[in-house]
Structure formats: structure tokens, C-alpha cells
Amino acid sequence: MNRDDHAPAVKDWLAAELEDELDEDYELEMSEPELSLELRAIFKRKHPATLDRTTYFKALLSLQAELIKLQDWVEHTGEKVLVIFEGRDSAGKGGVIKRITQRLNPRVCRVVALIKPTERERSQWYFQRYVPHLPSGGEIVLFDRSWYNRSGVERVMGFASPDQVEQFFQDVPEFERMLVRSGIRLIKYWFSITDEEQQLRFLMRIHDPLKQWKLSPMDLQSRVRWEQYTKAKEETFARTNIPEAPWYIVEANDKKRARLNCIHHLIEQIPYVPVPHEEVTLPERVFNPDYEREPLPPELHVPKLY
């Protein structure tokens, strides 16, 4: 069979893959909460038309294919990649992280989302709890929030003293330079949404039983302290936007475009190239004429309810 004979099969596979993608991502995307008609009307009025689903999923699938190439290159070369995701509560960081990791090998690309520090961790050097999670050779690590908690939520909520915040600002540029000098590729994203958009997303979470778990007391306080968080963000940018590890701002009012733009930008930051792969061939099944498979007891099977 020549190359041309494969073309229809490849097209059929791509069509099937896209259809499967749509089904899978519809489930992942199911963000149409059980809203009141009034809240639905407000949401539609405040959001201009975004990308249609097919256009969005085709672009996402193409970008995810590039992410796989990037992953292969990182694993092949032993590179170390660290990506930090920061931003307002409900800004969409988690959604982007899900789409980045969706098709990658979790042994190569992993997510770090630390809970609040323990008493022991609070007594340690501030950066100490983050160091064990840094990437080793051949790894991509995504931090869903990071040491910038100190200049953000810890500062605004009073969990860190002014002296501790000032010490952080003095330490973090050199800490990040040390990471870069050690061979880590450090990329920092800030997801930016408007005051009005955050309020709307919080209302959607409040009225959606599938998303209420995402609302914490800290999230609700972020509405009260919007201006304090804004001032904290501005000083963080001013004092930690260093040439070795600059900040990149993702405009995130439109979730779909934010995901595509962020992934596309991330791919462009890393000079990956295709790596050689051995051709994969499926070996022949070995049959033993003397072997007969024994039936398993019915109680071992999961009931077929659907």
C-alpha cells in the first residue's frame, strides 16, 4: 500500500479523533450551570461572541499536538521546564492547566497545587516547601499558584507581616535567577480578568452545584479586597519582573481565547525540535493451542447499569 492509499484512512482517523475530542471536551467544558434566566441573560449580554466550538477544538487539538512534540523534546534532551500560573480567583488558570496536561504523559508533565502550609512549613525558609517540587531533567512542572502567594493572598489577608513581604521581594529575584542559572526554563503567567467578569464568574459558581466547591472563604474575600489585590499585583510586577524570568499577562475574560493564546505562547518560549522515534510495529499475537481461558466469577464484574 503506497502513501496515497493511506490518505483516506488518515482523514477518517482525524475526523473520528475530532469527533471524540468534541465529546470529551464537551464534558470537560460543561460550564453551562443551572442558572436563572436572569443570570443567563446577563452572561450573554456581557460576553461578546467567542470562537465557535469546532474552530476552538480544532485549534486546541493542533496546539496539543505541538505540546506532545515539546514534551518528547524535553524528555529526550533532559530539559527542565517550570511554568507558574498566577492571577485573580476564577481567572481561568485551572482551565488552561487542564488543556495543557490533557494529552501529555503525567510522568513527564505534572501539576503542583500546594495546600496551605503546615505549622512546620511556616517555620521553614519560605521557599523551602516549593523546592522539592521543582523539575528534574526531562520534566515539565506546572505550578497552580506558587511562592507568589506571599505577595498576593498572604499579604492581603494578613497571613504575612510587612517585614516578611519585604523580605520576599528582596529574595525572589535572586531565587529565580538561581533557578534559571541551574538550567530551569522558568515561565510566569498572570491571568487577568476585569472586576465585572470576576463577579459574574463567582455568581455562576454560587448557582452551579457542580462548581460550588470552587468557592472558598478566601475567594469570597477577594471580592471585598479587589483594590488591595490590585495594589499587591502592581507591586509584584514592579519588583519581580526580571529579564531572566519576566511576567506574561494573559487577557482572560474570554476563556477559550485565553487558553489558546497561553498555550500558543508557551510553545513559542521553548526552542523544541522533533526528536527521533523508532518506528512502532505491532507484534504478532502468540497463540497457545493448549491454553483455555477460565471464566471469571460474576461478582468480580462491575454491574452494567448504563
Secondary structure, DSSP 8 states (H G I E B T S, - for coil): --HHHHHHHHHHHHHHHHHHHHHHHHHHH-------HHHHHHHHHHS-----HHHHHHHHHHHHHHHHHHHHHHHHHT-EEEEEEEESTTSSHHHHHHHHHTTS-TTTEEEE---S--HHHHTS-GGGGTGGGS--TTEEEEEES-GGGTTTHHHHTTSS-HHHHHHHHHHHHHHHHHHHHTTEEEEEEEEE--HHHHHHHHHHHHH-TTTGGG--HHHHHHHHTHHHHHHHHHHHHHHH-BTTB-EEEEE-SSHHHHHHHHHHHHHHTS------------------TT-------GGGS-----
